[in-house]
Amino acid sequence: MNHSSGTVVSADYYAVPCSFATGNLSATIDDCQRWSRILVDLLIVSSVSLQEMVAPREGIVNAFGYGYGWVAAERYDQPCIISAGAVNGFNPAILLQGE
């Protein structure tokens, strides 16, 4: 939004020929929803593997309990796992809550 005139303006174009650290992958909200269901329903990983994936890693300096791309946390007094990232122009996140 252009604050001086109060009008909505398009953002400048930003080409992302190869996104850093993403391997040039892209995903839609539907892809994220499918991935969430696959994890929750334990379709491609076992419960043991999922626990290992979200367990905080020794030697990683952070205050968030970072595992392999996931953070184990508590939200509204319930356990949850969170995966978030950032690429110029996008800030995706998945939060899976419950047992």
C-alpha positions in Angstrom: 0.0 0.0 0.0 1.2 3.4 -0.9 0.8 5.2 2.5 0.9 8.7 1.1 -2.0 8.2 -1.3 -3.8 5.3 0.4 -3.8 3.3 -2.8 -2.7 -0.3 -3.4 0.3 -0.7 -5.6 2.0 -3.9 -7.0 5.3 -4.9 -5.4 8.4 -4.8 -7.5 9.1 -8.0 -9.5 11.7 -10.2 -7.9 13.0 -13.1 -10.0 14.1 -16.1 -8.1 15.9 -18.3 -10.6 17.2 -20.6 -7.9 16.0 -20.1 -4.4 18.8 -20.5 -1.8 18.6 -23.7 0.2 15.3 -24.8 -1.3 16.9 -26.7 -4.2 14.6 -24.6 -6.5 11.5 -26.5 -5.1 8.1 -24.9 -4.9 4.9 -26.0 -3.1 1.3 -24.9 -3.0 -0.9 -24.8 0.0 -2.4 -28.1 -1.2 1.0 -29.6 -1.2 1.6 -28.5 2.4 -1.8 -29.9 3.4 -1.0 -33.3 1.8 2.4 -33.4 3.5 0.8 -32.6 6.8 -1.7 -35.5 6.4 1.1 -37.9 5.3 3.0 -37.1 8.5 -0.1 -37.2 10.8 -1.4 -40.4 9.3 2.2 -42.0 9.4 1.9 -43.0 5.8 5.6 -42.7 4.9 7.4 -42.5 8.3 6.9 -44.6 11.4 5.9 -43.1 14.7 9.5 -43.7 15.9 10.9 -42.0 12.8 8.6 -39.0 13.3 9.7 -38.7 17.0 13.4 -38.8 15.9 12.7 -36.1 13.2 11.2 -33.6 15.7 13.5 -34.4 18.6 15.9 -31.5 19.4 19.4 -32.1 18.0 22.4 -32.1 20.2 25.0 -29.5 19.3 22.7 -27.2 17.4 22.8 -23.8 19.1 19.3 -22.5 19.4 16.6 -22.0 22.0 13.8 -23.5 20.0 14.3 -27.3 20.3 15.2 -27.6 16.6 15.1 -31.1 15.1 15.5 -32.1 11.5 13.6 -29.2 10.0 11.0 -29.2 12.8 10.6 -27.6 16.2 8.8 -29.5 19.0 6.9 -27.1 21.1 3.7 -26.6 23.1 0.8 -24.3 22.1 -2.3 -23.8 24.1 -1.1 -26.5 26.6 -0.9 -29.1 23.8 2.2 -30.5 22.1 2.8 -29.4 18.5 5.5 -29.6 15.9 6.3 -26.6 13.6 8.2 -26.3 10.4 8.8 -22.8 9.0 11.0 -21.3 6.4 11.6 -18.1 4.5 12.5 -17.3 0.9 12.3 -13.8 -0.5 8.6 -12.9 -0.7 7.3 -16.0 1.1 7.2 -17.2 4.7 5.6 -20.6 4.8 4.8 -22.5 8.0 3.1 -25.7 9.1 2.0 -26.2 12.6 0.7 -29.7 13.6 -1.0 -29.8 17.0 -2.2 -32.6 19.3 -1.0 -36.0 20.3 
